[in-house]
Amino acid sequence: MNPMKRISRVGVVGAGTMGGAIAQHLAMKGLSVLIIDADPKCLDAGKSRVLASLAEAVERRILSESEKSQVEQ
Protein backbone atom coordinates (compact mmCIF):
# COMPACT_ATOMS: atom_id res chain seq x y z
CA MET A 1 0.00 0.00 0.00
CA ASN A 2 1.28 3.47 -0.89
CA PRO A 3 0.97 6.14 1.76
CA MET A 4 -0.96 9.21 0.64
CA LYS A 5 1.11 12.26 -0.22
CA ARG A 6 0.29 15.52 1.50
CA ILE A 7 -1.19 18.04 -0.90
CA SER A 8 0.77 21.29 -0.94
CA ARG A 9 -0.19 22.86 -4.29
CA VAL A 10 -3.59 23.20 -5.93
CA GLY A 11 -5.02 24.78 -9.06
CA VAL A 12 -8.39 26.51 -9.29
CA VAL A 13 -10.02 26.90 -12.69
CA GLY A 14 -12.09 30.06 -12.84
CA ALA A 15 -11.52 33.29 -10.94
CA GLY A 16 -15.17 34.14 -10.37
CA THR A 17 -16.82 34.51 -7.00
CA MET A 18 -16.71 30.82 -6.19
CA GLY A 19 -13.24 30.15 -7.62
CA GLY A 20 -11.77 33.12 -5.76
CA ALA A 21 -13.37 32.05 -2.49
CA ILE A 22 -12.08 28.51 -2.89
CA ALA A 23 -8.60 29.76 -3.72
CA GLN A 24 -8.61 32.10 -0.73
CA HIS A 25 -9.76 29.38 1.64
CA LEU A 26 -7.07 26.98 0.44
CA ALA A 27 -4.38 29.67 0.66
CA MET A 28 -5.47 30.49 4.21
CA LYS A 29 -4.97 26.80 5.03
CA GLY A 30 -1.35 27.08 3.86
CA LEU A 31 -1.57 25.65 0.37
CA SER A 32 0.10 27.16 -2.66
CA VAL A 33 -2.70 28.11 -5.08
CA LEU A 34 -2.66 28.82 -8.80
CA ILE A 35 -5.83 30.41 -10.23
CA ILE A 36 -6.42 30.34 -13.97
CA ASP A 37 -9.17 31.89 -16.05
CA ALA A 38 -9.68 32.17 -19.79
CA ASP A 39 -10.43 35.89 -19.47
CA PRO A 40 -7.57 38.03 -18.13
CA LYS A 41 -10.07 40.66 -16.93
CA CYS A 42 -11.87 38.04 -14.83
CA LEU A 43 -8.54 36.91 -13.41
CA ASP A 44 -7.67 40.47 -12.39
CA ALA A 45 -11.12 41.01 -10.88
CA GLY A 46 -10.87 37.72 -8.97
CA LYS A 47 -7.49 38.66 -7.56
CA SER A 48 -8.85 42.05 -6.49
CA ARG A 49 -11.80 40.38 -4.72
CA VAL A 50 -9.48 38.03 -2.82
CA LEU A 51 -7.17 40.88 -1.77
CA ALA A 52 -10.15 42.96 -0.62
CA SER A 53 -11.50 40.01 1.34
CA LEU A 54 -8.14 39.50 3.03
CA ALA A 55 -7.96 43.19 3.94
CA GLU A 56 -11.45 42.93 5.45
CA ALA A 57 -10.38 39.86 7.43
CA VAL A 58 -7.53 41.91 8.92
CA GLU A 59 -9.91 44.77 9.78
CA ARG A 60 -12.26 42.32 11.49
CA ARG A 61 -9.26 40.75 13.32
CA ILE A 62 -9.84 37.36 11.71
CA LEU A 63 -6.31 37.48 10.29
CA SER A 64 -3.23 39.33 11.43
CA GLU A 65 -1.28 41.47 8.98
CA SER A 66 1.44 38.80 9.06
CA GLU A 67 -1.02 36.02 8.20
CA LYS A 68 -2.44 38.15 5.39
CA SER A 69 1.05 38.61 3.96
CA GLN A 70 1.67 34.86 4.03
CA VAL A 71 -1.60 34.18 2.18
CA GLU A 72 -0.79 36.82 -0.45
CA GLN A 73 2.45 35.10 -1.38
C-alpha positions in Angstrom: 0.0 0.0 0.0 1.3 3.5 -0.9 1.0 6.1 1.8 -1.0 9.2 0.6 1.1 12.3 -0.2 0.3 15.5 1.5 -1.2 18.0 -0.9 0.8 21.3 -0.9 -0.2 22.9 -4.3 -3.6 23.2 -5.9 -5.0 24.8 -9.1 -8.4 26.5 -9.3 -10.0 26.9 -12.7 -12.1 30.1 -12.8 -11.5 33.3 -10.9 -15.2 34.1 -10.4 -16.8 34.5 -7.0 -16.7 30.8 -6.2 -13.2 30.2 -7.6 -11.8 33.1 -5.8 -13.4 32.1 -2.5 -12.1 28.5 -2.9 -8.6 29.8 -3.7 -8.6 32.1 -0.7 -9.8 29.4 1.6 -7.1 27.0 0.4 -4.4 29.7 0.7 -5.5 30.5 4.2 -5.0 26.8 5.0 -1.3 27.1 3.9 -1.6 25.6 0.4 0.1 27.2 -2.7 -2.7 28.1 -5.1 -2.7 28.8 -8.8 -5.8 30.4 -10.2 -6.4 30.3 -14.0 -9.2 31.9 -16.0 -9.7 32.2 -19.8 -10.4 35.9 -19.5 -7.6 38.0 -18.1 -10.1 40.7 -16.9 -11.9 38.0 -14.8 -8.5 36.9 -13.4 -7.7 40.5 -12.4 -11.1 41.0 -10.9 -10.9 37.7 -9.0 -7.5 38.7 -7.6 -8.9 42.0 -6.5 -11.8 40.4 -4.7 -9.5 38.0 -2.8 -7.2 40.9 -1.8 -10.2 43.0 -0.6 -11.5 40.0 1.3 -8.1 39.5 3.0 -8.0 43.2 3.9 -11.5 42.9 5.4 -10.4 39.9 7.4 -7.5 41.9 8.9 -9.9 44.8 9.8 -12.3 42.3 11.5 -9.3 40.7 13.3 -9.8 37.4 11.7 -6.3 37.5 10.3 -3.2 39.3 11.4 -1.3 41.5 9.0 1.4 38.8 9.1 -1.0 36.0 8.2 -2.4 38.2 5.4 1.1 38.6 4.0 1.7 34.9 4.0 -1.6 34.2 2.2 -0.8 36.8 -0.5 2.5 35.1 -1.4 
